[in-house]
Amino acid sequence: MEVENILEEVKFYIMNRRYDEAEKILKEALKEQPFNEDLLYNLGLVYELRAEGQKAVETYRKIVELSPAGRRREDALKRLRKLEGSF
């Protein structure tokens, strides 16, 4: 399945607060594309929405470390700052 289609499906689940389904789809997709910033970022969002702050922080840090020039890096850094300030 194309990443865009996966992200659309994940967006549907997130909007309907079906976080477990979103996580399952993202983890499955990450098996084939473990460094995909969009998949990782959305997994971080799922963790954040489920109040799993530490998992979200770890996921956002992975984006920052893997993609120093990536397009999701700044978004991940903003979310990291917000989350780390709440610990």
C-alpha positions as CSV (number, residue, x, y, z in Angstrom):
1,M,0.0,0.0,0.0
2,E,1.2,3.5,-0.8
3,V,2.3,5.7,2.1
4,E,-0.3,8.3,1.1
5,N,-3.1,5.8,1.4
6,I,-1.8,4.5,4.7
7,L,-1.7,8.0,6.1
8,E,-5.2,8.7,4.9
9,E,-6.4,5.5,6.7
10,V,-4.5,6.5,9.8
11,K,-5.9,10.0,9.7
12,F,-9.4,8.5,9.7
13,Y,-8.7,6.3,12.7
14,I,-7.1,9.2,14.6
15,M,-10.0,11.5,13.9
16,N,-12.3,8.8,15.2
17,R,-10.1,8.2,18.3
18,R,-9.4,4.7,17.2
19,Y,-5.8,4.9,18.2
20,D,-5.1,1.2,18.5
21,E,-6.1,0.7,14.8
22,A,-3.9,3.6,13.8
23,E,-0.9,2.3,15.7
24,K,-1.3,-1.2,14.3
25,I,-1.3,0.1,10.7
26,L,1.6,2.4,11.3
27,K,3.7,-0.3,12.9
28,E,3.0,-2.7,10.1
29,A,4.0,-0.1,7.5
30,L,7.1,0.7,9.4
31,K,8.3,-2.9,9.1
32,E,8.7,-2.2,5.4
33,Q,9.8,1.5,5.6
34,P,11.4,1.9,9.1
35,F,12.8,5.3,8.3
36,N,9.7,6.9,6.8
37,E,9.4,10.3,8.6
38,D,5.6,10.6,8.0
39,L,4.9,7.1,9.4
40,L,7.1,7.8,12.4
41,Y,5.6,11.2,13.0
42,N,2.1,9.9,12.9
43,L,3.0,7.1,15.3
44,G,4.4,9.7,17.7
45,L,1.0,11.6,17.4
46,V,-0.9,8.4,18.2
47,Y,1.3,7.9,21.3
48,E,0.8,11.5,22.3
49,L,-2.9,11.4,21.9
50,R,-3.0,8.3,24.1
51,A,-1.0,10.1,26.8
52,E,2.0,7.8,26.2
53,G,4.5,10.6,26.5
54,Q,7.6,8.6,26.8
55,K,6.8,6.6,23.7
56,A,6.0,9.8,21.8
57,V,9.3,11.4,22.9
58,E,11.3,8.3,21.8
59,T,9.5,8.3,18.4
60,Y,10.0,12.0,17.8
61,R,13.7,11.7,18.8
62,K,14.1,8.9,16.3
63,I,12.9,11.3,13.5
64,V,15.3,14.0,14.6
65,E,18.2,11.6,14.7
66,L,17.5,9.8,11.5
67,S,16.6,12.9,9.4
68,P,18.8,15.9,10.3
69,A,17.6,17.6,7.1
70,G,14.2,15.9,6.9
71,R,11.0,17.8,6.3
72,R,9.4,16.4,9.5
73,R,12.4,17.3,11.7
74,E,11.1,20.7,12.8
75,D,7.6,19.4,13.5
76,A,9.2,16.6,15.6
77,L,11.4,19.1,17.5
78,K,8.4,21.3,18.3
79,R,6.5,18.3,19.7
80,L,9.5,17.2,21.6
81,R,9.9,20.6,23.3
82,K,6.3,20.6,24.3
83,L,6.4,17.0,25.7
84,E,9.7,17.4,27.5
85,G,8.4,20.5,29.1
86,S,5.5,18.5,30.6
87,F,7.7,15.9,32.3
